[in-house]
Structure formats: C-alpha cells, structure tokens
C-alpha cells in the first residue's frame, strides 16, 4: 500500500499542472476533530493522536513532527501523524508539524503544548554545613509547562526559584527544606534536611597587629601557659621587656604546620565523638544476643537429651519387667515337680547332721 502511494505521489505532479506558490503552504492540525489545538492536557497513561494536514494544492514531499524544536523522527511522506501511547511525564513539551514542498518551501503548524504535571522532584545540597559557611540548595523536576519552585523551611516560605542560597549558615538555618514544583497541571514536592554544626574558629596570631605593651602581656601569658604544662620559667623583675619581646616574635612568626593547634589553619570537624562508642555498644549487644541464643540452644538440646534418655530407660525397665513376668510364669508351672525331686539346701544339711550323729553314737 505504501509503495502504491509513493508511486502515485511521484506520478501525479508529472501529470498535473505545475504548482505556483507565492507563500509557504498552510499547515493545520486535527486532534479529535478540533483544528489547530494549542494545548492538550491529559493524565498519565492517555493516548494522543494528532494529524498534520497541508494545503492540498501544494506538492508535499515530506512531513515531520518536532518536539521543542528537534525532529522526533526522520522526515517522510507518511509522517503526518503524531502518536503518543501511554503518556508519561517525559512526553510533555511543545510540538509542531513541518511540511516540506518542492515548489512552495516549508510550512509549519501552530505549536501544540502537551501539558504534564511535575514529577520526580529532587532537592540537592549538603546535608551538613559548618557554622558561618555558605551553602546552596537546588530543585529539579519534570513536567510541562516548566514548573515554578517555592522553598519553605520548617513550614515557613523562605524563597522562590529553583535555587536557594545562604551566605553564612547560622543555627536558625538548620531544619527541613521543602521545594514545591507547581504548574498548570498540578504540583509535587521534595525535601532535604540540613544541619548546621557549631565549630570554633581561631584567628591566626600572624594576622594581629601587636603593640609593645600588648606584646609584653602576650609573653607573660605564654610563660604562664607553659608553667601550667610543667615548664615553668622564672621571670625576674625588670627583665620583662628583654625577654617578652622575643617570646612574642616566636609566637607570631611560627605559622608552620608543626603547631597546628596554635598557628596552623583552622580545621572544622563535624565528626561525632560518640560514634565509636555507639559502634562498640552495638557490637557488644550483638555478641551478647548471640551468646544468649547459643546458651538457649544448648539448654534446649540438654533437656531434649535428658527426656530421651528417661523415656528409653522407662522402656527398658518395662521390657525387663515383662520378661521377668514371662519367666516367672514358666517357673510356677514346673516348680512342683522340681520341689518334689530336689531337696532344698537346708534339708540336705539337716540330713547330713543326723547321719553324722548316728555314726558317732554307733562308734561309742
């Protein structure tokens, strides 16, 4: 069928009169029998089909649909339908049809805006900020028309736009930041919690302008601090001016990395000192629970073995009793005969005693 249409499209311009155009062709669109629709607002998963129509008096060579100024597919004589199945948020945008002709140039249809509500709102930024440091949050989302963004912190509106910046973080800047993306189809929100860590910042001594009097005081405090560490020095009266100045120079001219606590660059640490203890506590609890579980298993096994042995012992006793009862019955049946035929040990001993007495009496 397509091949036949191609042949007819190639033959018809040769057999008809030549086209003469003073302006580009008029291009219209048809969406559900509505011409030149400018906006289509439907829900996700919908089906959209728009037809591109050119002036029948022009020699059309190709159609192509564009989204936000870029071709969706290659131009073709049969690409006059825009079909979207299962509409998603990525399908939102500005669409138009371009018609190319051999003699009249190219023509364009009115733009159609396919609107979708915002989706996939993402808030990006640092979750932790040091006191006095700047930070910036950004908000992005899909949707057409492009959504507007509103920022709120702990439920209070603090700004608009896709970026929110703070020049110097303070305790009041800590909290949950929420970004709401809104357009004509609806709204969607995303959030991020930011914490502000309090760290002490120390001014480098090399940046201070010290007078001679303050220098002497600084040297005295330096010696006092040394005495607290077990390095007491004795300062004689009248020697403060001679000994204090070199001490101040040493304190102001040693910004090397070896003295990081006094002269090195300030390092801000946000590590939690209780984290190792929490980890050790969790490991100890896990080991304790494992040990308790092993003890319970051993206790259950021991009880099971004791019950098993007790039941076996009862069965053995019962079996022995039954065997003894069977043997006892057989002994009762033959006991009379055996008693008549055999003498008991006591009877044999008595008979022997009588015999012995008779023998002794005979001899006498």
Residue pairs with C-beta under 8 A, 6 or more apart in sequence:
2 78
5 77
5 78
6 77
9 77
13 19
13 59
13 102
18 103
19 57
19 58
19 59
19 101
19 102
19 103
19 104
20 103
21 58
21 101
21 103
21 104
21 105
23 104
24 101
24 104
24 105
24 106
24 107
25 54
25 55
25 58
25 60
25 99
25 101
25 104
25 105
25 107
26 54
26 55
26 107
27 52
27 53
27 54
27 55
27 97
27 98
27 99
27 107
27 108
27 109
28 35
28 36
28 52
28 53
28 109
29 35
29 36
29 37
29 50
29 51
29 52
29 53
29 97
29 109
29 110
29 112
30 50
30 51
30 53
31 37
31 40
31 48
31 49
31 50
31 51
31 112
36 109
36 110
37 50
37 112
38 110
38 111
38 112
38 113
39 112
39 113
39 115
40 48
40 50
40 112
40 113
40 114
40 115
41 115
41 184
41 185
42 48
42 87
42 114
43 87
44 87
44 88
44 89
44 116
45 86
45 87
45 88
46 86
46 87
47 84
47 85
47 86
47 87
48 82
48 83
48 84
48 87
48 114
49 81
49 82
49 83
49 84
50 81
50 82
50 95
50 112
51 80
51 81
51 82
52 63
52 65
52 80
52 81
52 82
52 97
52 99
52 109
53 80
54 60
54 63
54 99
54 101
54 107
55 107
58 99
58 101
58 103
58 104
58 107
59 101
59 102
59 103
59 104
60 77
60 99
60 100
60 101
61 77
61 100
61 101
61 102
62 75
62 76
62 77
62 79
62 99
62 100
63 75
63 76
63 77
63 78
63 79
63 80
63 97
63 98
63 99
63 100
64 71
64 72
64 73
64 74
64 75
64 76
64 79
64 97
64 98
64 100
65 71
65 72
65 73
65 79
65 82
65 95
65 96
65 97
65 98
66 72
66 95
66 96
66 97
66 98
67 93
67 94
67 95
68 93
68 94
69 94
72 82
73 79
75 98
75 100
80 97
82 95
82 97
84 91
84 114
87 114
87 116
88 116
89 116
89 117
89 118
89 119
89 120
89 142
89 143
90 142
91 114
91 116
92 114
92 115
92 116
92 142
92 143
92 144
92 145
93 113
93 114
93 144
94 111
94 112
94 113
94 144
95 111
95 112
95 113
95 114
96 108
96 109
96 110
96 111
96 112
97 108
97 109
98 106
98 107
98 108
98 109
99 106
99 107
99 108
99 109
100 106
101 107
113 144
113 145
114 144
115 144
115 145
115 183
115 184
115 185
116 142
116 143
116 144
116 185
117 143
117 183
117 185
117 186
117 187
117 188
118 141
118 142
118 143
118 147
118 181
118 182
118 183
118 185
118 186
118 187
118 188
119 141
119 142
119 143
119 188
120 141
120 142
120 188
121 139
121 140
121 141
121 179
121 180
121 181
121 188
121 189
121 190
122 139
122 140
122 141
122 190
123 137
123 138
123 139
123 177
123 178
123 179
123 190
123 191
123 192
124 137
124 138
124 139
124 140
124 192
125 135
125 136
125 137
125 138
125 177
125 192
125 194
126 135
126 194
127 192
127 193
127 194
127 195
128 194
128 195
128 196
128 197
128 270
129 135
129 166
129 169
129 173
129 194
129 195
129 196
129 197
130 169
130 196
130 197
130 199
130 268
130 270
131 169
131 170
131 171
131 196
131 197
131 198
131 199
131 201
132 168
132 169
132 170
132 201
133 168
133 169
133 268
134 165
134 166
134 167
134 168
134 169
135 165
135 166
135 169
135 194
136 163
136 164
136 165
136 166
137 151
137 163
137 164
137 165
137 177
137 179
137 192
137 194
138 162
138 163
138 164
139 149
139 151
139 162
139 163
139 164
139 179
139 181
139 190
140 162
141 147
141 181
141 188
141 190
143 181
143 183
143 185
143 188
144 183
145 183
145 184
146 183
147 181
147 182
147 183
147 187
148 160
148 181
148 182
148 183
149 160
149 161
149 162
149 179
149 180
149 181
149 182
150 157
150 159
150 160
150 179
150 180
150 182
151 157
151 158
151 159
151 160
151 161
151 164
151 177
151 178
151 179
152 158
152 177
152 178
152 180
153 173
153 175
153 176
153 177
153 178
154 175
154 176
158 164
158 177
164 177
164 179
166 173
169 196
170 196
171 196
171 198
173 194
173 196
174 194
174 195
174 196
175 193
175 194
176 191
176 192
176 193
176 194
177 191
177 192
177 193
177 194
178 189
178 190
178 191
179 189
179 190
179 191
180 187
180 188
180 189
181 187
181 188
181 189
181 190
197 268
197 270
199 268
199 269
199 270
201 266
201 268
202 266
204 255
204 263
204 265
205 251
205 252
205 255
205 262
205 263
206 252
206 253
206 255
206 263
208 252
210 218
210 248
210 252
212 245
215 244
215 245
215 248
216 240
216 241
216 244
216 245
216 248
218 244
218 247
218 248
218 251
219 240
219 243
219 244
219 245
219 247
219 248
219 251
220 235
220 240
220 244
222 247
222 248
222 251
223 233
223 235
223 247
226 232
226 233
227 233
235 243
251 262
254 262
254 263
255 263
255 264
256 263
256 264
257 264
260 267
343 351
